[in-house]
Amino acid sequence: NAGVTQTPKFQVLKTGQSMTLQCAQDMNHEYMSWYRQDPGMGLRLIHYSVGAGITDQGEVPNGYNVSRSTTEDFPLRLLSAAPSQTSVYFCASSYSSGLAGESTDTQYFGPGTRLTVL
Amino acid sequence: SQKIEQNSEALNIQEGKTATLTCNYTNYSPAYLQWYRQDPGRGPVFLLLIRENEKEKRKERLKVTFDTTLKQSLFHITASQPADSATYLCALDLLGGGYNKLIFGAGTRLAVHP
């Protein structure tokens, strides 16, 4: 398994440009999320999905759109990039086996996309 | 207001000693609490999960405690090694069930010196 993959690794945008950050997982996980990480702050949840066709907002959704047409893919779209969106973006996926005594709810994170908006 | 706090200063310890990291939170009632390791330029890696009805959980050299009255979790690494040097993140899972709605602390950087 490749786990959670993200592309691109690095991206530089100009203010006002749009782009899509790609995220894919090959573990058949139902749950997927996008977080951003800024210096000195914890990861903050942007959007999450509990299955194909179902998405919801997290803590900092403004300026971002998501869709989940398949179990495997969860792209994050920046509609009109702003300097405040300069950050490192992480995609994560998870499942819950529900088995007693098991370590369920493990989240698997991708390697991240480092985005700079000029 | 709701807050989750970890020691902002780096923790420096000698190899072989026990490292203890603290996670405090206010105005949350998490179902689970999770700990992650993050190395520079990499994504977080899941280490341990503890549920609200569990007091302690162990995995190899790692131990986590969870006190819902004090609203605090302690993360211990025994017999620490230089390879344990990293940033450690705690995260509150408000829903449980793997729904990925986590609230993260800013992390504590641990440096283990030979």
Interface residues (C-beta under 8 A of the other chain):
Chain A: V4 E30 Y31 M32 S33 Y35 G40 M41 G42 L43 R44 L45 Y48 V50 G58 E59 F90 A92 S93 S94 Y95 S96 S103 T104 D105 T106 Q107 Y108 F109 G110 P111 G112
Chain B: I4 S8 Y32 Q34 G41 R42 G43 P44 V45 F46 L48 L49 L89 A91 D93 G96 G97 G98 Y99 N100 K101 L102 I103 F104 G105 A106 G107
